[in-house]
Amino acid sequence: MAPTLTRRQALAAGAAGAAAALAGGAGLVQAGVLPGRYRVGRLLGACDVGGPPPTTAAPGPIRFASFPSRRRGRPVGYGVAWPPGSGPGDRLPVCLLLHAAAGNERTPFERLRLHHHLAQATGSPDPPGRLRPLALASADGRGSGWSPAAGDDPFGMLLDELLPLLSGLGLRTAPGQVGVLGWSMGGGGALRLAEAHPGRLAAVVATSPAVAAAGSEVAGADRLAGLAVKVDCGANDPFAPATRALAAALPDAEIAVTKGCHDGGFWQRQAPAQLRFLAAALGP
């Protein structure tokens, strides 16, 4: 005859079973078997990469304006940031900044504080740690997905309209002195731009690029062979598998999947190393 459980024993067994199911479910979610992996990862600390890198140096000049874009068929806002001690007229190389889906030309500066990270890096009192000055320039890509389409060519806007405008401000826009840096949707756009026009750029940096492992960006990665390439992605990011596929396709590139998620905290943590990479890759 089977032993009879008391009410207290039954409750304890139920609680233990629920705890085991919860732990097992969390494990399956983390393994990608169940939905909610990103949310559970946050709860388990997978997104905790520390606060943004400290910035104590005052940033250089920053300018926001707009121009009528024939390539996009609409006015396009843009922003330019110079390092401390520089400004319009200075002959500096330039990096184009491609914002994520929920952003515009102001996002790289107002949310990711790239001009502050630039000031911190270029103003380092330690010469070996100080990077070569460069300028940062963004443009509003809203509505384009950073992918050319009929009647809306964001790449033509960047290369054939924004770069001449930046040249008029004194910046160096020859192929060896232009880089591109993008986040999420902008990271995918940076890869597509570099693959479509490798001769116009010297370096491409993509953070958490919103691409698929079987997508065209990975399939066309061989077009980046002549460029300096750096890709960073969080291990708890849904686009980590695609980043690993890029690493396999580009064994000579600087590609890393490290602790972090698909968020601004991770993106800001990468900024100092990415700026150093770009400064080293762009021409003197």
Rosetta silent file (secondary structure, phi, psi, omega in degrees, C-alpha in Angstrom):
SEQUENCE: MAPTLTRRQALAAGAAGAAAALAGGAGLVQAGVLPGRYRVGRLLGACDVGGPPPTTAAPGPIRFASFPSRRRGRPVGYGVAWPPGSGPGDRLPVCLLLHAAAGNERTPFERLRLHHHLAQATGSPDPPGRLRPLALASADGRGSGWSPAAGDDPFGMLLDELLPLLSGLGLRTAPGQVGVLGWSMGGGGALRLAEAHPGRLAAVVATSPAVAAAGSEVAGADRLAGLAVKVDCGANDPFAPATRALAAALPDAEIAVTKGCHDGGFWQRQAPAQLRFLAAALGP
SCORE:     score description
SCORE:     0.000 S_00000001
   1 L     0.000  132.258 -177.037    0.000    0.000    0.000 S_00000001
   2 L   -70.168  140.906  179.281    1.422    3.405   -0.997 S_00000001
   3 L   -65.142  147.532  179.687    2.248    5.755    1.902 S_00000001
   4 L   -93.778  129.624  178.929   -0.152    8.646    2.474 S_00000001
   5 L   -83.426  139.480  172.279    1.303   12.195    2.326 S_00000001
   6 L   -74.868  165.895  179.626    0.316   14.715    4.934 S_00000001
   7 H   -60.945  -41.078  179.912   -0.936   18.107    3.754 S_00000001
   8 H   -63.109  -41.470  179.199    2.333   19.745    4.820 S_00000001
   9 H   -65.349  -39.206  179.588    4.372   17.175    2.867 S_00000001
  10 H   -64.511  -42.168  178.991    2.224   17.662   -0.216 S_00000001
  11 H   -64.011  -42.250 -179.996    2.667   21.435   -0.080 S_00000001
  12 H   -64.020  -41.166  179.197    6.426   21.107    0.373 S_00000001
  13 H   -65.515  -39.532  178.347    6.665   18.713   -2.549 S_00000001
  14 H   -63.792  -41.686  179.519    4.622   21.073   -4.725 S_00000001
  15 H   -64.262  -41.601  179.714    6.838   24.029   -3.832 S_00000001
  16 H   -65.074  -40.490  178.530    9.974   22.059   -4.612 S_00000001
  17 H   -64.119  -40.570  178.885    8.513   20.942   -7.920 S_00000001
  18 H   -63.767  -41.245  179.387    7.563   24.507   -8.820 S_00000001
  19 H   -64.046  -41.252  179.142   11.067   25.725   -7.971 S_00000001
  20 H   -65.278  -40.165  179.050   12.601   22.983  -10.090 S_00000001
  21 H   -64.523  -40.473  179.312   10.267   23.799  -12.964 S_00000001
  22 H   -63.213  -45.903  179.803   11.131   27.491  -12.695 S_00000001
  23 H   -63.814  -42.275  178.905   14.851   26.775  -12.667 S_00000001
  24 H   -65.153  -39.494  177.809   14.499   24.370  -15.558 S_00000001
  25 H   -63.582  -42.553  178.215   12.388   26.845  -17.485 S_00000001
  26 H   -61.531  -38.312  178.512   14.945   29.594  -16.938 S_00000001
  27 H   -64.877  -40.027  178.260   17.620   27.249  -18.201 S_00000001
  28 H   -67.090  -38.282  177.495   15.626   26.487  -21.332 S_00000001
  29 H   -62.987  -46.229  179.300   14.987   30.174  -21.911 S_00000001
  30 H   -61.406  -32.870  179.814   18.691   30.941  -21.544 S_00000001
  31 L   -80.140   -4.874  177.897   19.440   28.167  -23.997 S_00000001
  32 L    88.439    5.847 -179.035   17.049   29.727  -26.479 S_00000001
  33 L   -77.213  -39.521  179.155   14.525   26.869  -26.335 S_00000001
  34 L  -108.632  155.621  177.703   11.780   28.967  -24.755 S_00000001
  35 L   -69.595  163.015  177.121   10.898   32.617  -25.483 S_00000001
  36 L    95.406   12.283 -176.936   11.966   35.402  -23.128 S_00000001
  37 H   -56.038  -41.468 -176.322   15.711   34.745  -23.177 S_00000001
  38 H   -66.175  -42.759 -178.615   16.556   38.431  -23.199 S_00000001
  39 H   -65.289  -44.426  179.105   14.283   39.251  -20.252 S_00000001
  40 H   -64.939  -38.209  177.658   15.567   36.374  -18.135 S_00000001
  41 H   -58.957  -39.908  176.654   19.129   37.305  -19.023 S_00000001
  42 H   -61.356  -45.525 -179.044   18.530   40.770  -17.617 S_00000001
  43 H   -63.541  -32.341 -178.531   17.180   39.280  -14.377 S_00000001
  44 L   -88.892    4.436  175.807   20.214   37.005  -14.087 S_00000001
  45 L    87.680   11.223 -178.211   22.688   39.862  -14.592 S_00000001
  46 L   -67.895  -18.185 -178.755   23.737   39.047  -18.161 S_00000001
  47 L   -96.736   -2.930 -174.495   23.343   42.715  -19.098 S_00000001
  48 L   -80.649   97.382  178.935   25.368   44.103  -16.189 S_00000001
  49 L  -110.926   14.190 -177.238   28.528   45.490  -17.782 S_00000001
  50 L    86.759  173.458  179.400   29.001   48.321  -15.292 S_00000001
  51 L   -73.423  172.589  176.448   28.241   51.968  -15.810 S_00000001
  52 L   -59.510  149.043  176.711   29.308   54.006  -18.843 S_00000001
  53 L   -56.622  139.821 -178.165   33.039   54.747  -19.030 S_00000001
  54 L   -66.148  142.042  176.342   33.801   57.958  -17.112 S_00000001
  55 L  -131.223  115.884 -179.881   34.206   61.137  -19.135 S_00000001
  56 L  -112.870  -16.570 -179.519   35.698   64.173  -17.447 S_00000001
  57 L   -77.463  137.510  177.172   37.086   66.067  -20.462 S_00000001
  58 L   -69.784  133.489 -178.421   34.904   68.838  -21.867 S_00000001
  59 L   -71.139  161.439  177.050   33.788   67.981  -25.411 S_00000001
  60 L   -80.690 -169.618 -178.340   34.733   70.046  -28.435 S_00000001
  61 L   -63.277  147.868  175.593   32.344   71.982  -30.682 S_00000001
  62 E  -136.763  139.642 -176.356   29.206   70.270  -31.965 S_00000001
  63 E  -132.323  134.156  173.256   26.916   71.494  -34.749 S_00000001
  64 E  -119.577  136.249  178.581   23.432   70.390  -35.812 S_00000001
  65 E  -157.542 -167.873  177.450   21.828   71.526  -39.058 S_00000001
  66 E  -147.382  163.440  176.566   19.978   70.089  -42.063 S_00000001
  67 E  -144.638  153.579  176.907   20.233   69.999  -45.840 S_00000001
  68 E   -76.826  117.511 -177.132   17.803   69.163  -48.666 S_00000001
  69 E   -99.114  117.994  173.992   18.616   65.614  -49.757 S_00000001
  70 L   -72.491  -33.471 -177.773   17.803   64.632  -53.319 S_00000001
  71 L   -68.300  -29.207  177.769   18.838   61.050  -52.564 S_00000001
  72 L  -104.384   -9.649  178.890   16.230   60.755  -49.795 S_00000001
  73 L    67.508   33.524 -176.737   13.688   63.159  -51.254 S_00000001
  74 E  -168.381  162.415  172.570   13.396   65.107  -47.999 S_00000001
  75 E   -67.416  142.186 -179.166   15.348   67.403  -45.679 S_00000001
  76 E  -124.001  125.266  174.170   17.936   65.472  -43.657 S_00000001
  77 E   -79.070  148.200  176.987   19.274   66.546  -40.293 S_00000001
  78 E  -143.600  162.333  177.028   22.931   66.012  -39.519 S_00000001
  79 E  -137.513  146.031  177.327   25.370   66.567  -36.675 S_00000001
  80 E  -133.083  132.085  176.833   29.140   67.082  -36.549 S_00000001
  81 E  -124.627  131.942  176.709   31.336   66.887  -33.453 S_00000001
  82 L  -104.908  154.309  175.150   34.986   67.916  -33.293 S_00000001
  83 L   -72.352  164.031  178.774   37.451   66.913  -30.571 S_00000001
  84 L   -55.684  139.261  179.641   38.564   69.526  -28.023 S_00000001
  85 L    84.366   -0.178  178.888   40.844   72.155  -29.518 S_00000001
  86 L  -122.457  172.054  179.614   39.493   71.600  -33.029 S_00000001
  87 L  -176.979 -174.419  179.922   36.647   73.018  -35.054 S_00000001
  88 L   -51.707  135.474 -178.107   35.402   73.829  -38.558 S_00000001
  89 L   101.756  -21.227  179.262   38.294   74.226  -40.973 S_00000001
  90 L   -77.067  136.380 -175.087   40.557   71.691  -39.277 S_00000001
  91 L   -85.624   82.680 -179.063   41.702   68.915  -41.616 S_00000001
  92 L  -114.276  148.416  169.557   40.611   65.851  -39.654 S_00000001
  93 E   -66.154  165.780 -173.576   39.489   62.411  -40.822 S_00000001
  94 E  -137.411  145.072  173.909   35.836   61.674  -40.146 S_00000001
  95 E  -114.969  126.906  176.053   33.700   58.768  -38.978 S_00000001
  96 E   -80.788  136.357 -178.406   30.069   58.524  -40.095 S_00000001
  97 E  -110.550  125.118 -179.489   27.662   57.476  -37.327 S_00000001
  98 E  -111.130  112.826 -174.472   24.594   55.359  -38.164 S_00000001
  99 L   -73.963  167.272  177.044   21.952   55.401  -35.438 S_00000001
 100 L   -78.129 -177.850 -174.178   19.666   52.543  -34.372 S_00000001
 101 L   -59.996  -45.965 -178.984   15.988   52.227  -35.338 S_00000001
 102 L   -91.478   68.049 -177.505   14.667   54.450  -32.554 S_00000001
 103 L  -161.178 -178.840  175.561   17.004   57.357  -33.243 S_00000001
 104 L  -153.705 -164.082 -175.698   18.048   60.260  -35.427 S_00000001
 105 L   -64.399  -20.079 -178.774   21.124   62.389  -36.063 S_00000001
 106 L   -86.798  -21.682 -172.877   21.183   63.539  -32.414 S_00000001
 107 H   -57.419  -44.832 -179.694   21.048   60.086  -30.817 S_00000001
 108 H   -59.251  -25.519 -178.483   24.775   59.197  -31.056 S_00000001
 109 H   -96.644  -45.886 -173.677   25.578   62.380  -29.149 S_00000001
 110 H   -80.405  -27.284  179.434   22.630   62.944  -26.824 S_00000001
 111 L  -104.970  -43.055 -178.864   22.094   59.309  -25.790 S_00000001
 112 L   -94.225   -9.774  172.843   25.416   57.567  -26.404 S_00000001
 113 L    57.700   40.261 -176.893   27.518   60.676  -25.648 S_00000001
 114 H   -62.815  -32.570  179.364   30.030   59.885  -28.385 S_00000001
 115 H   -68.882  -30.121  174.978   31.404   63.445  -28.371 S_00000001
 116 H   -70.535  -42.938  177.610   32.202   63.061  -24.661 S_00000001
 117 H   -64.843  -35.522  176.072   33.958   59.732  -25.250 S_00000001
 118 H   -63.700  -44.760  179.454   35.850   61.343  -28.142 S_00000001
 119 H   -62.516  -41.201 -179.363   36.951   64.212  -25.888 S_00000001
 120 H   -63.261  -40.912 -177.102   38.068   61.804  -23.176 S_00000001
 121 H   -73.153  -43.686 -177.000   40.141   59.762  -25.621 S_00000001
 122 H   -77.443  -21.565 -178.416   41.776   62.637  -27.504 S_00000001
 123 L   -96.689   13.295 -179.411   42.400   64.639  -24.343 S_00000001
 124 L   -59.229  133.473  178.464   44.221   61.882  -22.473 S_00000001
 125 L   -71.722  -13.123 -177.852   47.261   63.279  -20.595 S_00000001
 126 L   -96.024  107.124 -176.535   49.149   60.079  -21.404 S_00000001
 127 H   -51.955  -41.708  179.319   50.524   60.355  -24.986 S_00000001
 128 H   -62.430  -26.057 -179.753   50.603   56.566  -25.569 S_00000001
 129 H   -93.200   -7.291 -176.566   46.898   56.427  -24.659 S_00000001
 130 L   -83.984  132.235 -179.580   45.891   59.513  -26.622 S_00000001
 131 L   -94.767  157.941  178.449   44.303   58.837  -29.980 S_00000001
 132 L   -62.982  132.701 -177.314   44.759   60.787  -33.190 S_00000001
 133 L   -61.387  141.827  173.429   42.001   63.437  -33.451 S_00000001
 134 L  -147.472  161.995  178.085   39.059   62.709  -35.710 S_00000001
 135 E  -103.969  156.784  177.999   35.601   64.172  -36.220 S_00000001
 136 E  -118.682  134.929 -178.403   32.261   62.391  -35.865 S_00000001
 137 E  -135.892  131.334  179.974   29.340   63.050  -38.212 S_00000001
 138 E  -118.919  162.909  175.461   25.802   61.671  -38.051 S_00000001
 139 E  -144.325  155.847 -178.907   22.764   61.902  -40.323 S_00000001
 140 L   -81.258  112.147  179.305   19.068   61.176  -39.908 S_00000001
 141 L  -106.876   14.657 -177.500   18.304   57.792  -41.448 S_00000001
 142 L   -55.465  137.301  177.806   14.798   57.401  -40.042 S_00000001
 143 L    87.470   -9.523 -176.923   12.438   55.499  -42.301 S_00000001
 144 L  -100.556  -21.848 -172.106   15.189   53.971  -44.420 S_00000001
 145 L    63.825   14.238 -174.250   16.316   51.032  -42.299 S_00000001
 146 L    50.651   43.736  175.081   19.756   52.032  -43.621 S_00000001
 147 L  -138.783  125.989  179.191   18.921   50.099  -46.781 S_00000001
 148 L   -61.119  141.863  176.688   18.581   51.704  -50.229 S_00000001
 149 E  -146.108  169.685  179.510   15.139   51.519  -51.825 S_00000001
 150 L   -59.242  123.183  178.592   13.336   53.139  -54.755 S_00000001
 151 L    81.674   -1.109 -179.858   13.121   56.855  -54.060 S_00000001
 152 E  -149.407  102.923 -176.006   15.134   56.645  -50.836 S_00000001
 153 L  -119.406   87.959 -179.026   18.886   56.060  -50.954 S_00000001
 154 H   -64.769  -29.234  178.820   20.452   56.669  -47.520 S_00000001
 155 H   -71.066  -41.161  174.403   23.861   55.478  -48.734 S_00000001
 156 H   -61.608  -37.819  176.717   23.821   57.950  -51.608 S_00000001
 157 H   -60.430  -45.163 -178.036   22.844   60.620  -49.094 S_00000001
 158 H   -66.616  -48.981 -171.268   25.841   59.771  -46.889 S_00000001
 159 H   -82.695  -37.101 -172.787   28.466   59.415  -49.619 S_00000001
 160 H  -102.740  -10.018  179.097   27.320   61.868  -52.277 S_00000001
 161 H  -122.260  -50.647 -178.234   25.689   64.590  -50.180 S_00000001
 162 H   -69.851  -44.492 -178.375   26.895   64.497  -46.575 S_00000001
 163 H   -60.732  -44.546  175.135   30.577   63.862  -47.341 S_00000001
 164 H   -60.304  -36.076  177.163   30.862   66.862  -49.727 S_00000001
 165 H   -63.004  -43.460  179.139   29.163   68.975  -47.068 S_00000001
 166 H   -66.254  -35.939  175.846   31.707   67.783  -44.495 S_00000001
 167 H   -61.239  -37.463  176.973   34.526   68.487  -46.941 S_00000001
 168 H   -64.828  -20.771  175.697   33.237   72.046  -47.123 S_00000001
 169 L   -88.559    1.992  177.062   33.743   72.232  -43.339 S_00000001
 170 L   100.302   -5.200 -176.398   37.392   71.285  -43.827 S_00000001
 171 L   -75.700  151.962  179.569   37.169   67.595  -42.942 S_00000001
 172 E   -83.525  121.411 -175.879   39.132   64.988  -44.883 S_00000001
 173 L  -124.078   18.281  173.529   36.731   62.825  -46.881 S_00000001
 174 L   -67.362  157.161 -174.795   39.070   60.894  -49.181 S_00000001
 175 H   -52.448  -37.732 -178.181   38.496   57.112  -49.113 S_00000001
 176 H   -76.673   -0.431 -174.812   41.414   56.428  -46.769 S_00000001
 177 H  -128.219   23.266  177.671   40.152   58.915  -44.198 S_00000001
 178 E  -126.961  131.302  174.098   36.488   57.983  -43.770 S_00000001
 179 E  -123.346  172.774  176.545   35.114   55.335  -41.423 S_00000001
 180 E  -139.296  138.503  179.983   31.615   54.257  -40.418 S_00000001
 181 E  -134.187  127.526 -179.629   30.278   53.194  -37.011 S_00000001
 182 E  -139.240  158.713 -179.208   26.728   51.951  -36.402 S_00000001
 183 E  -123.618  136.600  175.763   24.611   50.386  -33.657 S_00000001
 184 L    55.082 -118.509  176.347   21.841   47.779  -34.015 S_00000001
 185 H   -56.073  -38.771  177.629   19.992   48.710  -37.230 S_00000001
 186 H   -68.170  -29.458  175.302   22.801   51.172  -37.868 S_00000001
 187 H   -67.078  -41.719  174.081   25.346   48.400  -37.316 S_00000001
 188 H   -63.237  -40.580  177.961   23.691   46.367  -40.040 S_00000001
 189 H   -63.310  -38.019  178.707   23.624   49.493  -42.194 S_00000001
 190 H   -62.208  -41.741  177.928   27.337   50.093  -41.587 S_00000001
 191 H   -65.253  -43.989 -179.722   28.118   46.579  -42.841 S_00000001
 192 H   -64.820  -41.170  178.052   25.864   46.998  -45.893 S_00000001
 193 H   -61.159  -46.713 -178.219   27.361   50.399  -46.702 S_00000001
 194 H   -66.647  -36.335  179.450   30.918   49.048  -46.456 S_00000001
 195 H   -72.203  -32.479  179.647   30.103   45.972  -48.538 S_00000001
 196 H   -78.320  -30.978 -175.005   28.398   48.061  -51.225 S_00000001
 197 L  -136.376   58.169 -177.023   31.121   50.751  -51.358 S_00000001
 198 H   -61.842  -26.170 -179.645   34.368   49.322  -49.913 S_00000001
 199 H   -75.185   -9.406 -178.954   36.437   51.722  -51.994 S_00000001
 200 H   -95.775   -8.145 -172.888   34.930   54.759  -50.268 S_00000001
 201 L  -127.117  159.867  174.428   35.853   53.741  -46.714 S_00000001
 202 L  -108.822  -26.192 -175.126   38.885   52.792  -44.658 S_00000001
 203 E  -151.477  149.715  175.117   37.174   51.199  -41.646 S_00000001
 204 E  -135.129  131.383  176.877   33.825   49.821  -40.507 S_00000001
 205 E  -125.827  127.329 -179.997   32.739   49.268  -36.907 S_00000001
 206 E  -124.990  129.496  177.689   29.421   47.594  -36.086 S_00000001
 207 E  -112.110  124.444 -179.147   27.993   47.238  -32.595 S_00000001
 208 L    48.119   50.887 -174.249   25.242   44.642  -32.068 S_00000001
 209 L   -61.889  130.491 -178.389   24.529   44.641  -35.819 S_00000001
 210 L   -82.789   76.910  179.342   20.900   43.762  -36.548 S_00000001
 211 L  -134.625  165.510  179.335   21.594   41.129  -39.191 S_00000001
 212 L  -100.697  149.346  179.803   20.871   37.424  -39.596 S_00000001
 213 L   -60.093  -29.654  178.781   23.470   34.678  -39.555 S_00000001
 214 L  -102.215   17.336 -176.217   22.170   33.582  -42.960 S_00000001
 215 L   -84.287  174.962 -176.927   21.714   37.137  -44.210 S_00000001
 216 H   -66.805  -28.716 -178.664   23.335   38.996  -47.065 S_00000001
 217 H   -64.979  -40.752  177.567   25.690   40.890  -44.749 S_00000001
 218 H   -73.129  -42.306 -179.680   27.373   37.664  -43.623 S_00000001
 219 H   -62.358  -32.086 -178.890   27.263   36.160  -47.113 S_00000001
 220 L   -98.417   15.576 -175.172   28.940   39.274  -48.537 S_00000001
 221 H   -61.920  -23.442 -179.585   31.510   39.693  -45.784 S_00000001
 222 H   -63.878  -19.688  177.839   34.364   38.896  -48.182 S_00000001
 223 H   -69.892  -12.267 -179.458   33.819   42.362  -49.713 S_00000001
 224 H   -92.309    6.110 -171.680   35.236   43.829  -46.483 S_00000001
 225 L   -56.570  -33.288 -177.641   38.597   42.125  -46.944 S_00000001
 226 L   -90.286    4.089 -176.714   40.484   45.360  -47.657 S_00000001
 227 L  -108.870  158.237  168.842   38.999   47.325  -44.732 S_00000001
 228 E   -78.556  123.626 -173.597   39.718   47.537  -41.034 S_00000001
 229 E  -124.796  131.044  175.020   36.738   45.744  -39.464 S_00000001
 230 E  -136.596  129.716  178.828   35.624   45.646  -35.825 S_00000001
 231 E  -132.634  131.872  178.732   32.351   44.117  -34.581 S_00000001
 232 E  -127.378  138.333  179.887   31.201   43.931  -30.950 S_00000001
 233 E  -149.981  146.528  176.446   28.090   42.178  -29.623 S_00000001
 234 E   -76.378  145.940 -179.610   26.731   41.119  -26.249 S_00000001
 235 L   -66.233  -26.596  179.041   26.506   37.402  -25.524 S_00000001
 236 L   -97.098   18.409  179.262   22.872   37.871  -24.426 S_00000001
 237 L   -89.355  137.592  178.998   22.051   39.832  -27.571 S_00000001
 238 L   -62.315  -16.276 -179.720   19.637   38.209  -30.058 S_00000001
 239 L   -98.293   10.922  178.438   22.121   39.078  -32.821 S_00000001
 240 H   -61.188  -41.511  178.574   25.053   37.255  -31.193 S_00000001
 241 H   -59.264  -37.748  178.266   24.746   34.221  -33.531 S_00000001
 242 H   -66.970  -37.078  178.157   25.076   36.503  -36.560 S_00000001
 243 H   -64.832  -40.050  176.590   28.150   38.145  -35.032 S_00000001
 244 H   -64.588  -35.985  176.990   29.725   34.736  -34.532 S_00000001
 245 H   -65.977  -37.504  175.616   28.939   33.931  -38.164 S_00000001
 246 H   -63.157  -40.953  179.517   30.706   37.152  -39.182 S_00000001
 247 H   -60.806  -39.318  178.813   33.719   36.128  -37.103 S_00000001
 248 H   -68.502  -34.053 -179.099   33.885   32.832  -38.985 S_00000001
 249 H   -79.598  -21.922 -176.754   33.612   34.644  -42.318 S_00000001
 250 L  -128.289   72.519 -175.094   36.224   37.286  -41.383 S_00000001
 251 L   -62.615  -21.613 -179.221   39.003   35.532  -39.436 S_00000001
 252 L   -92.364   -4.219 -179.243   41.327   38.552  -39.704 S_00000001
 253 L   -82.624  164.844  177.447   38.784   41.059  -38.364 S_00000001
 254 E   -96.752   93.681 -174.508   38.506   42.196  -34.753 S_00000001
 255 E  -125.425  130.087 -175.651   35.203   40.584  -33.737 S_00000001
 256 E  -139.907  137.872  170.300   34.145   39.866  -30.149 S_00000001
 257 E  -115.338  111.507 -175.155   31.075   38.506  -28.366 S_00000001
 258 E  -128.151  176.734 -178.369   31.339   39.428  -24.685 S_00000001
 259 L   -55.420  133.360  178.000   29.058   39.852  -21.687 S_00000001
 260 L   150.199  174.370 -177.702   26.222   42.242  -22.411 S_00000001
 261 L  -127.825 -173.955 -178.559   22.854   42.841  -24.031 S_00000001
 262 L   -90.305   76.085 -176.261   21.330   44.845  -26.858 S_00000001
 263 L  -154.591  169.526 -177.555   21.314   48.194  -25.084 S_00000001
 264 H   -64.306  -27.617  177.351   23.012   51.551  -24.683 S_00000001
 265 H   -61.654  -46.523  177.333   24.946   50.399  -21.634 S_00000001
 266 H   -65.161  -42.850 -176.612   26.824   47.818  -23.682 S_00000001
 267 H   -62.712  -41.505  179.166   27.236   50.217  -26.595 S_00000001
 268 H   -68.037  -33.184  179.511   28.804   52.941  -24.460 S_00000001
 269 H   -63.830  -27.711 -178.944   31.211   50.447  -22.881 S_00000001
 270 H   -82.688  -17.829 -169.350   32.574   49.670  -26.362 S_00000001
 271 H   -55.874  -49.581 -176.840   33.002   53.323  -27.385 S_00000001
 272 H   -58.406  -45.685 -179.435   36.583   54.022  -26.139 S_00000001
 273 H   -67.225  -35.972  179.479   38.075   50.932  -27.813 S_00000001
 274 H   -67.662  -39.971  177.765   36.086   51.556  -30.987 S_00000001
 275 H   -65.311  -38.880  176.236   37.291   55.152  -31.226 S_00000001
 276 H   -62.101  -43.066  179.348   40.890   53.979  -30.765 S_00000001
 277 H   -60.448  -46.405 -178.966   40.364   51.433  -33.529 S_00000001
 278 H   -65.382  -42.920 -179.100   38.949   54.049  -35.902 S_00000001
 279 H   -62.179  -37.707  179.052   41.657   56.602  -35.163 S_00000001
 280 H   -71.330  -31.337 -175.923   44.347   54.030  -35.895 S_00000001
 281 H   -81.458  -30.104 -177.210   42.655   52.928  -39.130 S_00000001
 282 L   -80.796  152.679 -173.532   42.023   56.360  -40.634 S_00000001
 283 L   -64.194  156.763 -179.704   44.797   58.175  -42.457 S_00000001
 284 L   -67.871    0.000    0.000   47.103   60.667  -40.699 S_00000001
